[in-house]
Amino acid sequence: MCVSDVLACFGFFGVLRLFCVPWFWSLLAGLGIFVAWRGSWKFIYVALCTIKRDLMCLIVILRVRFSMYQNLRNGHTIPSLFAQSTSLHPDKPAVVYENTGEVWSFRQLEERCHAVAHWALAQGWVEGDVVALYLESCPFLVVLWLGLAMVGVEAALINHNLRLQSLVHCIRVSGARAMVFGTELTEAVSEVRDSLQPSMVLFSSGEPADKEKLCSIQSLSALLTCSPTYPPLHKLKKGFNDKLFYIYTSGTTGMPKAAVVLHSRYYRIAAFGFHSFGLRHDDIIYNCLPLYHSAGTIMCVGQCLLFGVTVVIRKKFSASRFWDDCVKHKCTVIQYIGEICRYLLAQSVCSSESCHRVRVAFGNGLRPSVWEEFVQRFRIQHIGEFYGATECNCSMININGKVGACGFNSRILPNFYPIRLVRVQESGELLRDKLGLCIPCLPGEPGMLVGHINSTDPLRRFDGYVDENSTKNKIAHNIFQMGDSAYISGDVLVMDEFGYMYFMDRSGDTFRWRGENVSTTEVEGVLSTLLDHTDVAVYGVSVPGVEGKAGMAAITHTGGHFDLDSFLTAVQKALPSYARPVFLRLLPCVDTTGTFKIQKTRLKRKGYKVQHPSENIYFLNSHAGRYEAVTQELYTAIMEGKVWL
């Protein structure tokens, strides 16, 4: 939209205001007149159908943008904003830990953070130092990163499912000087301890099950008991646009990447969630998502720290306990990923699912096939679906509950929030016109989502990763016009004529399973190592009625006995549950290019269907704890949804 268009739009608005028409209706009518003046009848129809939605989102964007400007001008940080929330209601419950029944008020949460801040200063750490946090989800994880942030120390939130090479990689790439780990993960730390930097300082948190393995490791719990709980005297030099912590995200290739989260990015994500989905300061949010993810620790915990909402934390999702917990704690808001909704629908009907107080459910990945049934069965008033990634600058919100949509882009003011779907080649490369610019997709045409980068705009900046090469790989140039830059999401979506966006697939090799992004390159490396460096191809395969794609591994096996039980034992030790292959295919060799890159097109097409009696295909029976041969009967049962994955 050009400047003259904007002036015309607000010119109409100004004229109506002269006649004392209320501002909202003036703006609405002004936009309507502008649309009629400028567009075709079809465009007018689309505008009339979407103008209310667009204005709702416009108000949210302006509200968040204005508050971010104020925070930047006043030099606020997440700790200082949390201190403001605490001062408003110090005795209000801030965090409830379902697993132990603990309830911390805002004052108690702040005092625990102060203790961590004093401990960090006593270690001699300075602003910009990094400490890796490797714990299962619990309120203390929030205390750790927030307390460290009070003195400018940055946390690296490590996925507690990671083991061996992946764990070592994540610790190293962060540049951490120290690591705090939960005693429940002692065995995992022991396995990699010799691979860590000699200068790495380790601290344990919690009651040790094996004191011998922790004899040379300092107990953080003991250190914090004698740490002051008053605010540290340290004057924080960091500001709103400085680093807060790192969250790891899987790319299309390689090991997990450490995404940079600034104080401003944390605020932006949480604020958009609060204002977009109608959350209230007296809400109680139920969170059973992992706190090493942005969904759990930003979108959910952020409502507590910044807006005074009470958050109930459960260490791990339980479908059978979900609604009981919501009733017990009088929760009014829940956060989901698509898989959670499907698991809840698979449960038998219980009394608690109809007597809860949940008003809003927000999250991402709720598929159209599940959406309406979920809303009707559990009587949810409002679904707040959104699209986004920790590091992206093209997040979207479904502000008015359009079934199946993960967000939208305005058809009236498309340049106000400059994101686009652009055409891509079969290889995943962006398709360009004769001028070298990307080609926008038409409604109904799938394309890659990209977001224009503007480093001076807090909503348009891309902060990237710790690794500079990883950052460069997510940026493309000459997208909207010559000389510009854009963030490449790697996701394929499709837009309808009203601007609603629908997620289709992830480009590259990464696939999503159990709410997690699985990097095939990473899994291939682990499996190949376990199998004495044999060729392994890992890819995702679709299973009817199941969100995401199940992992399948094609393994080169030239004959003889393949010990499936030993293989599974090794896999369970080396990979988190969501990354373990659900299907195996043993074959003499895998297709490779001249440069030894594995080709997966044919394997993906064949999937897990047995097409010849000699084929060796196996399915991971999670209940039996073993791989079983895929027969025609088993294949049919899987296709008909009779087998639990």
N, C-alpha and C positions, 0 to 999 in steps of 0.2 A: 504494500500500500504506500503510495507516494505522499509527500508532505501536503500537496494540494488537496488530496483526498481527506487527509486528517483535518485540515483546516475547514474544508467544506462540511464535514460531519459535525464538527463543533460549532461551525457557523450556524447551521440549522438549530443546534441545541441552544445557542445564545439568543436567537430570535424568539424561540418559544419561551425562554426564561423572561423576556421582556413583557410577556403577557401573563406573568405570574403563574405559569404552569409549574407544578412540583418538579424538582430537579430530576428525579428518577424517570418520570414519564416524559420529561423534556428530552432526556438523553435517549430514551427508547424511541420516541417519535423522530428525533433528529437522525438517528441511525436508519430508521425506516424510510424517511424521506430521501436520505442519501443513497440507500440501496435502490429505491425506485428510480432515482435520477440516473443511477449509474448502470443498473443491470438489466438483464433479460427477465422475462416472466418466470423462467425456471429458477434463475438466481434469486428473484424476489421470493418465490415459494420456499426455497431452501433457507433464505435469510429469516423469513417469518417463523419457520419451524425451529430455528436454532438461536435466535437472538436472545431469548431468555437465558439459555444455557451459557452463551458466550458472555453475557453481562455478569452472570454469577461468577464465572471464572475470572473475568476481568477485575472484578472487585477483590477477589482473593489475591490475585497477582499484585495489584496495587497495594493492598494491605501488607503483604509480606515484603514487597520491595521497600515500602516506606519504613517499616520496622527495621529492616536490615540496614537501611541508610542511617537510621538513628543509632543503632548499635555500633556501626562503623565509626560514626562521628564521635560517639561517647567512649570509644575504646573498650567496649564490652567484650567479654569472653564467655564461654559456657559456664565456667565456675562462678563468675560474677553475676550472671543471670540467674543461676541456681541460688546464689546467696539472696537475691531479691525475692525469689519465690519463697524461700525459707522464712524470711523476715515477715512475710504476709500471713503465714499460718504455720508457725514452728511446731505446734503440737499435733497437726493433722497427720494421719498415716501417709507416709510416702511410699514405702515398699512393704509388701507382704510376701513372705517366702512360704509357699504352700507346703513344701517338703518338710519343713521343720515347725511351721506355725509361728515363726518370728514375725513381729510387726515393728517396723522402724518408723518413727516420726521424721519429719523433715529435719528437726534439730538433731536427732540422733544420727541420721544419715550424714549430715554436714559434719558433725563431730568426728565420725569415723573417717571421713575424707580428710579432715584436718590432721588426724593421727598419721595417715599415710603420707601427707605432705611433709610433716616434720620428719618422718622416717626417711623420706627421699632426700631431704636436705642433709640429714645426718650421714648419708652414704657419700656425700660429696658430689652428687649429680647436679648438673647445671641445665639451664634451659636448652632444649634441642637434643639432649640425651634420650635414648630409647630404652624402654624396658619391655620385654616380651611377657605377655600374660597368657598362660596355658592352663585354664581351669574349665571345669564344667560350669554350666549356667547356674549362677547364684547371685544374690545381691552384692556379695563381697567383690565380685568382678567389676560391678559398677563403682563401688567405693575405690577400688584400686586405680582405674583409669581416670576417674574424676579427681581423686586426691593427687595423683601425679600431675594432672593438668593444672592444678592450683599453683604449682611451682614451675610450670613450663616444661615438664618432662613428658615425652610422648610415649604412648603405649602402642604396642603391636598386638592386636587381638588374634591369637592363634586358634585355629579350628581344633577343638579338643579331640576330634576323630582322627587327626593326622598321626602318622607313625613313620619311623625310619627316615628314608631319604626326604620325603615331603616335609616332615617336621624340621629336619635340619636345614633344609632350604629356606623355609619361612623364617626361621630364627636368624639365619645368616643375612638374608636379603634386607632385613629390617635394620641391621647394624646395631642390634641391641647390646648394651653393656651388661645387662643382667636379665634373669628370667624368674618370674614367680609362677610356680606350678602347684596345682592341687595335689594333695597326697594320694587322691584316687588315681592319679596318673603317674605315680612313682615308677612303675614298671616301664612305661613308655619313655620316660626321661632316662632311666638307667640304660636302656638300649642304645641311646644316642649320645650319652654323656661324653664318651671319648671322642666323638666327632665334633664337639663344640669347641669354640675358641678357648684356649687355656685361661684367658683372662675373664671368661664368663663367670659371673657370680650367680649362684642359685639360691633361691629362697623357697621354702615349702609353706603351704597354707593348709591348715586342717589337722585333724588327728591322724598320725601315721599308723598304718596297718603293719608296716615292716620297719621298725626303728633302725635295724642294722643298715639298710640301704640309705637311710637319711642321716647317718651318724656324722658325716662331714658337711652337712647342709644346714644352713641357718633356718630356724623356725621364725617365719614372719609373724605368726600369731603371738609368739612370746615377745618379739621386739615391739609390737604395737601396743601391748599391755602397758608399757611404760612410756609411750609416746604421748605428748600433750594433745589435748583435744580443742585448744583454742586456735584461732586463725594464725597461720604462719606470718612472720614479719616480712617475709620475702615480697618485694614489690615486683609483680609480674611485668616483664617487658613485652611479652607477646600481645598481639591485638586480635581483632575479629577475623582478619584474613590470614592468620598464621596457623601452623599445623596443630591439630588436636591429637589425633591418633591415626593408626593404619588398620584398614580392614582388608582381608585377603579375598581376592576374587579370581575364579578360574577363567583363563582366556581360551581362545580357540586352540592354542598350542602351548606346550611347555608346562612348567610348574605354576602354582598359584602366584598371582601378582599382588604386591602390596599397594592398595589404592590409598592415596593421600586424602584424609578427611580434615578440612579446615574447620575452625570454630564456626565460620559463616556457613559452610556447607551443612554442618550438623544442624544449625538453627534453621536453615532453609527447608531441609527435608522434614523436620518435625513441625515447623510452622505451617507448611502446606497441608500436612495431614490434619492438624488441629482445625484450621479454618475451612478446609475443603469439605470435610465430612461431618461438620456440625458437632464437633466434640465440645464438651463443657468442662469447666474447672472442677465441678463436683463429680465427674465421671470416675469410674473404677474400671481399669483396663486389665483384662486377663491375657497374660503373655506366656505361651509355652514354646516360643521359638528361641533358637540359640542366640546367646548374647554376643557371639563373635560375628554375627551378621548385622548388616545395617537395619534390617527389618526389626530385629529384636532390640538392639541397643540404641538406635536412633529414632526410628519411627514410633516405637512404643515407649521405651524408657525416656525418650526426649519429651514426651507429653508430661511426664512426672517432673523432670528437672526444670523445664521451662514454663510450664503452664499450671503446675500445682495439682496435676491429676494423680490419683493413687494407682499404683501398678501392682498387680499380683503376679509374681514370678513362679513358674513351675520349672523344675530342672529339665524335664523331658515331657514331650507330648504324650498324653494317654487318652485314647478315644473313649475308653470306658469311664474315665473319671472327669472328662471335660465339662459336661453340663452340671455334674454334682459340684465341681469346684466353683463354677459360675454362680450357682445358687448359694453355696456356702458363703462366698465373699461378696455377694450382692453386686456382681459385675454388671456394668451397663454397656461395655464395649469389649469386643474381642478382635484379635488380629489373626489372620489366616494366611496360609498358602493353599493353592488349589488342592493339594493332596489331603490336607487336614479336612477340608469340606467333604471330600469323597469318603474318607475313613469314618467320619461322623455319620454320614448317611448309611454306611454299611453296618452300623451298630443296630442292635434291636431297640425298639421303642422303649423309652424309660420315662418315668414321671418327671424327672428334673428337666428334660428337654422342653417341656411345655410350661414350666412355672418359673423360669428364669426372668431376669430383668434386662437382658441384653437388648439394646436399642440399635446399635451400630456394629457392623462387622466390616473391617477394612483389611485390605491386603492385595495380593496379586496372584493370578493364575487360576481364578475361578472360571471354569469353562462353561459355555452356554448349556451344555447337556446336563450340568449339575446345578447351575445357578438357580433356576426357578424352583426346583425341588427342594434345594437347601433353604431358600427363603420361606417357602410355604410350610415345610415340615417344622422348622425351628422358629417360625414366626419372627423373622428379622425385619425390622422396619426399614432399614437403610443399608445398602451395600456400597462400600467405598472402594471400588477397584482402582488400582493405579498401575502404571508402568514405570520402571526405573531401575537403575543400577547404582551402586555406591558412588561410582565415579562419573556417571554420565551427566550431560547437560541438556538432555532431551526427555526429561521425565514428563509424564502425562497423568491426568486424573480424569476419572469418569465421575463427574461431579453430580450428575442427575440420575444415576442408576440405570443407564442403558444396558440391557441384558447382553452379555458377551463382550462388550467393549472394554478395552483397557485404558481408554482415554479418547481425546479428540483433538483436532486442530481446526480452528475457526475457518469457515469458508467466507466470512464477511471481512475479517481482519487477519488474513493469513500471515502477514509479516509482523504482527505484534509479538508473536511467539514463534520465532523462525526455526521450525523443524519441518522436515520434508521426508517423503518417501521417494527414493530415486531408483531408477532401473539398475539392475545388476546382471552381469553375465553369468553363465552357468558355472564358471569357475569361482564366482563370488566377487570378482572385480567390478568396480563401478563402470557402468556404460556411459559413454560421453558422446556429445554431438560434435559437429564439425569445428566448433569454436573451442572444444576442449572442456566444456561445462557438463555437469551431470544433467540427466534427463528426468524431469519430475514424472511421477506416476500419475495416471488418471485414476479416478474413483473406480474401484473394483480390480485394480491392477496391483499385484503384490510387488513390494519393493523394500529396499534397505532403509531403515530409519536413520537419519542424520540430523545433527543439531549444529547450527551456526555458532562458532566460537567468537566471543568478545571478552577479552581478559579484563576490561574495565567494567563489565556488567556482572554483578554477583549472580544473576540467573543464567548467564550465558558462558561463564568461564568453565574451563576444563582443567582441573588440578592434576590429573594424571596419576602416575605411579612412582614409586621410589626409583624403579629402573627406567632410565631415560629412553632406552630403545623401545620398551613396552609402551611408553607414552607416545612416541613418534608413530608407532604402528597403528594407533587408534585415531590418528589425525590425517585427513585428506585435504587437498587444496583445490581451489578453483571449482567450487561446488555450485554456489548460487550465482557468483560473478567472479571474474578473473581477480586473483590475488587474495581471495578470502580463504578461511579455514573452517573445517567442520569436524565434529566428533562422529566417528563411525560406530554405530551401536553393535553391528554384527547380527542384528535381528531383522527378520523379514516380517512385515506387517502388511495389512491391506486396509484401505480407507473407503468408506461408502460415500454416497453423494452428499451426506449431511456432515461429513468430516469425522465421523466416529472411526476410531482405529481398532483393529482386531489383530491380535498376535497370531502369527502362523508358525514360525519356526526360527531356529537359530542357525545362522550360517556357519560354515566351517565344521569342524569335527566335534565341537563341544555339544553335548546334549544334556537335558535336564531330567533328573530322576529323583524322586522323593524330596522335591523341593530344593535340590542342590544341583549346581552346575558340575558336570563331570568332564574333565579334560581327558580326551582319549590318549593324547600323547603321554600324559603323566601315568595313566593306568598301563599303557603299553610298556613303558619303561620298567615299571614295577614287576609286571608279569614276565617280561623277558628276562629280568634278573633272576627271578625265582626259577625259571626254566632254563637256566644256563645260557642265556642270551639268544634263545631261539626267536624266530620271527613271529610276531604277534600283531594282529590287527584288531583294534577295538572300535566299536561303533554302536550307535543306538538303533534299536528296532522298535516299531510301534506294536503295542498290544491293545486289542480292542477294549474300550471301556476304561482305560487307564491313562491318566495324565502323564505327559512326558514320554520318554523312551527308555526302555530297559536296556541295560548294557549287554552286549554280546561280544565275545572274544573268539576270533579265528586263530587257532594255534597250529603252527607247523609241527606235525608229528609223523615221523617216517616209518612207524611200525613199532611192534612190541607193546608192552603193557604201559598204560598211562594211569598212574595212581591218582585217581580222582579225590580220594579221601585226604591224602597228604597234600595235594594241591589246594584243596579247600581250606585246610588248616593253615597253610602258609598265607593264603589270600586273606583270611580273616585276621591274621596278625598284621599284615602289611597294608591293608586298605580299609578305609571306613566302609560301613555297611552299604551306603548308597553307591559306592564306586565298584563294588564286587560284581563280576559278570553274572547276570541272571541266566544267560545262555552261553554254551560253549560249542564250538565247531572244530573238530580235529580234522586236519587235511594235510596232504603231503607237502604243499607249499602255498604261500599266499602270493597274489599278484603284486609285482613291483615294477617301477619305472626303470629307465636306464640309470638313474641316479639312486636307485635302491629305495625310493619312496614308495610306501605301501599304497596300493590302489584298493579302494573299498567299494566302489560302485557296484560291482557284480555281487559282492558279499551282502551288501545292504539289500539288493534286489531279491536275493535268495532267502534272506531272513532265517527263520528257524524251522521252516517246513521241511520235513523229510521227503525228498524227491526220489531217493533211491535207497534200497535196503542197506547198501554198503556205507551210507553216510553215517558219521559218528557225531550226533548232536545231542547235547545234554542240557537239562533244565535244573536250576537250583531250587530244590524243594526246601524252603526255609523252615517248615514245620518238622520235617524229618532230619534236617541238617546234613543233606548230602545232595550230590548231583545224580540225577536219574536220566536214563536214556529217553529221548523224545520219540515216542511211537505215534502212530496215526491217531490212536485213541487219546493220548495225552495232548497232542496238538489240537485236536477238536475241542477238548475240554478247556484248553487255554483260550481258544478263539471264542468260545461260548461264555467265557467269564466264570467258569466253574472251578478254576484253580486260583488260590490266593498267592499273589506275588509279593 
